Amino acid sequence: MEIISWILGITVTASLCLWVGLAYRLWVMNRTKPVVREGLDLPIPHGESVSIVIPVHNEERVIDRCVESLRNQSHQALQIIFALDRCTDKTFEILQKHAGQDDRVRLIENDHCPQGWAGKCNAARIGAEKATGDWLLFTDADTQFDKELVRCSVASAIKRGASLLSLLSSLTITKNFERIVQPIASTFLVRQYPVDRINREHRSRPFANGQFLLFSRKMYEKIGGHDAVKEFLLEDIAFARHICYQKLGRVQMLFADGMLKCSMYPTFEAFQNGWKRIYIEAATRNIKRLRQSAVLAILVGILFPVAGIAGIFVGMQTSPSLFWTSITSLIAAGFVIAWLYRINNAPMVFAFFAPIGAVVVAKMFFDSVQILKERTPIRWGGKEYILEPKKL
């Protein structure tokens, strides 16, 4: 019993230190996090024209609200380009109605994807070729813009001297799998790319979110446009790395704070497949890194809480210090997890299901490892890709 008590003591102490450290990081982030709403207090960017390019593949579920939100932008000098990539549903008919009502909306149809190109990159390239704006904004069809978003983002990019400005969108939470798993999934991505490290001037960790990529035209042309990232499934991170590693300019990341909403996946299967793709590319297709993230999810989401509960019962019999440390650790864990769920717009009551979310996320990491090891094809945007594992 003494050995068990000793092991539990070490485990719950480590757990307590982790949760206290996370609480501090969340507190600092909450106080200092940069938000795109800062643009509301900046001078209106008159004379700055913006071309919005939206690659589209079978998006009839979400496309109407997307184009409606773009048409309602307060920024006047606007061009809206939809690059339809091999669509087989009613996306074109829906967009055609809007194009007939608003001459700023332009539709481009594409029926093939060249060898060596990711489908989304190719569609974005086709759209960018028709763009005339001083700024090029690439976004996704499942997004919804606040009417002041374009104005705010351009103003923020000018103020910050950003060659590429990106946003962390507010993900919609409408389904139970989103309420349970999405806060954990998002946290593990942000863990790899903390915003304060992305935005700092020296030794930054380059990252961008493909749901919102705002380039100055000068920078987009300087790096060679989408040709520079044509083979990447996460062209956003590839863009950020290219700009930072080549020391071509500054990449800035802001929180959308509700001004950019995104409804990513309609089903649990699509949710899992999408996050596996994100995790694989975010980890630079490194098997070791993905496996470590899976183990961390199990450790934090399952083993630490179990150790805390066991520590209470063992501590009642052997050690008051173990008893109180275990209780404190569980309280700290509950507080931090509830805070994370609130940050991710999920009802805090679903924090009770966080261990389930951790198991699902761990499985997605392990599945990602197998996808790389077995060269399992990934289907995305109407095309299949085989991803090769890479070493650091």
N, C-alpha and C positions, 0 to 999 in steps of 0.2 A: 504493500500500500504506500510506503514511503517513496518508492521509486516512481509509482504512478503519480503521486502528489507532486513530486519534483518535476516530472515531465510536464504535467499540466500547468504547474506554476510558470515554467519557462514559456510555454505556449501562450497562456493567457496574458502574460506580461508583454510578449512580443505583439500580440493582438492589440492590447491597449495602446502601446506605443504607435502602432500603425494607424489606429482610428483617430488618436489625438493629432498625429501628423496630418492626416487627411482633413480633419476638421480645420486645422490651421490653414492649410492650402485653400480650402473652400472659402474660408473667411477672407483671406487675402485676395483671392480671385473676385469675390463678390464686391470688395471695396474698390478694386482697381481695374476690373474688366472693362475693356474698351467696347463701346456699343456704337452701332451705326447711327443711332439717334443723335449723336454729337453733331451730325450734319445739319440738324434742324436749326442749330444756333450759329451756323457758319454762313458766309455770304452766298447768295444764290449764284450758281455757276452759269451766268448768262453767256451765250455764245459758244458753249461747249456742247457740240452735237454728240449723240450717243446712238450707236447701232446695237440693237439687241438681237443676238443670234440664238435660236432655239433648235437644236437637233431633235427630231421627232421620229419615233418608231412605234406605231400602234398605240396611241395615247388617247383614244376616245373617252376613256374613263375620267380624265382630268384636264383635257386640253381647253375646254370651253372656259373654265374659271381662270386658267392661266392667261389666255389671250385677253380676256376681259380685264384682268388686273393690269396688264401691260398697257392696254388702250387707255386706262384711267389714270396714267401717270401725270403728275403735275408738271414734270419737265417737258418742255414743248419741243425742243429740237431732237426728235426721236424717229428712229427707223426700226421697224420690227420685222425680222426675217425668220421665217420658219423653213428649215431644211428638212423636208419629209423623206426619210430614208426607208424605202421599200415597204411602205405602209400598205396593209391589206384590210384595214378596218375602216371606220367612218371618220377618221381623223381629218382627211382632206375635205370632206363635205362640211364638217363643222368649221374648219378654218376658212373655207371658201366664203361662207356667209359673212364672217368678220372682215375678210379682205374686200368684199363688196360694199361694206359699210364704212371702211376706214382705209384711205389710200396710203397710210403709213405701213400697213400690213402687206408683206410680200411673201408669196409662197414659191418655194423651189422644190421640185420633185427629183429624187435621185433613185435610180433603179439598180445600182450595183455598188460593190465596195472593192476597190483595188486590192491586189495581193499585198500583204504586209501592213495593211491599215486596219486599225480598230474602227468599227462601224460608226461610232459616235464621233470620233476624231475626223473621219472623212466627211461626215455630214456637216460638222462645224466648219471645216475648211471650205466646203462648197458655199455655205452661208456667208463666211467671212469674205470671200471673193467679191460679193455683191455689197459689202458694207462700205459706207461712205463717211461714217462718224469719226470725230476726233478721239472717241473712246469706243472700245469694243467690249460689249458685255455678253458673256456666254452663260446661259442659264438652262435649266431643265424644264420639261413640259409639266412635271408634277409640282411646280412651285406656284406660289401665289404672292404677289407683290403688294405691299402697302402703297398707297398712291404717292407718297413722298419718297419712296425708296431710291429711285434713280437719282433724284436731286441730292439726297443725303449722301449716297455713296460716292458720287462724283466730287462733291464738296469735301468729303473726308479724304478721298484719294489725293486731291490737290493739296490739302492742308498737310498731310503726312508725307508728301513726296513719294507716293507709292506708284511703282511701275505696274504692280499687280495688287489689287485689293480683292479680298475674298471674305465671305461671310459664313459663319456657322448658323445655319437656319434653325428655326423652331420647328421641330418635327411634330406632326400631328399624332395625337394619341386617341384613337377611336376604337381600337380593337383590343381584346384582352391580351393577346400575345405582345402587342405594343406596350401596353401598360405594365406588363411583367418583365419583359426581356429588354426592351429598347433602352431604358435608362442604364442598364448594365452594359449593353453593347456599346452605347455611345461613350460611356465612361472609359472603357478600355481603349477606345480610339483616341480620346482626348489625353489619356495617360501617356500615350506615345508622343503626342504633339501638344504640349501645354501652350496656351496662347501667349503667355508672357515670353516664352522662349522663341516663338515664331516671330514676334514683333521686335525683339531686341536687335540693336544695330550690329553687335558683334557676336560671333559664334551662335548665330540663330539656328533654329531647327526648321528647315523649310517645309511648309505645308500649305495647301489650299484646298478648298471645297468646290468641286465641280458644279454644284448647284448655283454657284454665283462666282464668276471670274470676270473682274473688270480690269481690262488692260488699257493703258494709253496706246494709241495707235503706233506711236514711235517704238515702244517696247515690243509690241506684238510683231511688228515687221522686223525688228532688229534680231529677234531670236528665231526668225524663220517661220512664224506662225505654227500651225498644227503639224507641219512637216517635221518639226523638231521632236514631237512626241507621238508620232503616228502609230507606233506599235504598242503603246501603253493602254491598259484598260482603265487605269486611273491617271488620266492625262493631267488632272489638276495638280497632284503631288509632283508629277514629272515636270510640269511647267515651273513650279516653285523651286524645285531643286536646280533646274537649269539656270534660272535667273540668279539664285543665290550662289551656287558653286562657281559660276562664271563671273560673279561679281558685276552683274549687269545693271542691278537696281535693287529696290527695296520691295519686299513682299510684306503686306500687312493683312492681319486677320482681325475681324471685328465680330462681335456677337450681334445677331439679327434682332434680338430682343422683341420678337413678335412681328417685325416688319417684313420678314421673309419666312413664309410658312411652306412646309414641304410634306406631301403625302407620298412616302417612298414606295411602299409595297402593299398590294391588295390582299395577299394571302400569306400564311405562315411559311409555306414552302418558298415563295418568292423572297420573303424576308430573310430566311436563312441563306438562300443562294446569293442574294445581294450582299449580305454582310460577309460571307466567306470570300467573295471577290474583293471586297474592300480590305479585309484583314490581310489577305495574301499580298496585295499590292502595297498596302501601307507598311508591311513588314519586309518589303523589297524581295518577296518570294523566298525568304530565308526560313528554312524548316526549323532550325534551332530556336529562332525568335518566336515563331508561332507556338511551338511546343512549350516554351517557357511561359507564354501568356496563358495557355490552357491550364498549366499547373498552378499558376497564380490565381486564376479564377476559382479553382477548386479549393485552394488553400484559404483564400479570403472568404469565399462564399459558403463553404461547407465546413472545412476542418476547424477554422477559428470559432465559429458559432457553436459547433459540437463540443469543442474543448471548453468553451465558456460554460455551457450547461453542465458538462461533466464536472468542471471545477467547482461549481456550486455544491453539488451533492457530495463530492469527495471532501471539499473544504469543510462542510458541516460536521464531518466525522474526524478530520485530522488537523485542519489548519484554518484558523479564522482569517489569516492574511490571504490565503488562496480563495476563500469564500468571497471576501470583499473585492479582491482584484477581479475575480470572475464576473461578479455582478457589475462592477464598474466598466469592465470591458464590453459586456453585452449592452449596457446602456449607451456607451459611446458608439458602438456599432449601429444600434438602432437609430440614434440621432443622426449619424452621418449618412446612413443609407436612406433614411426618410428625406434628408436634405437633398441628396442626389436625385431622388425621384421627383421632388418638387422642382428642382432646377430643370429637369427634363419634361416638365409639364404633365407628369403622371400623378394620379391621385396618391397621396402618401400612404393610404391604407394598403396599397399594393406593395409597399416595402416589405410587408410580411412574407411576400412570395419571392423575395430577392434570392434565396437559395436556389429556387427553381430557375430563375433567370441566370444565375451563375452557372448552373449545370448546362443549360442550353448554350450559353456563350462558350463554355469550355469545350463542349461537343463541336461547336462550329470551328473552333481553333484546331481541334484534333482532326476534324474532317478536312480542313484546309491543308493540313500536313499530308494527309492521304492523297488529296487531289494533286499535290505537287509530286509526291513520290511515285504515284501510279500514272502520272500524266493524264488524269481524267479530264476530258473536255469540259469547258465551262461555256454555257450558252448565255449570251447577253446581246440584246439589241438585234435579234434575228440572225446571229452568227455564232459559230462555235470557235473556241480558242483553247489551245493546249499551252499551259503555262510551264515554263522550265524553271526548276528551282535554282536559286542563286546563292552563292556564299558571300559573306560580308567582305 
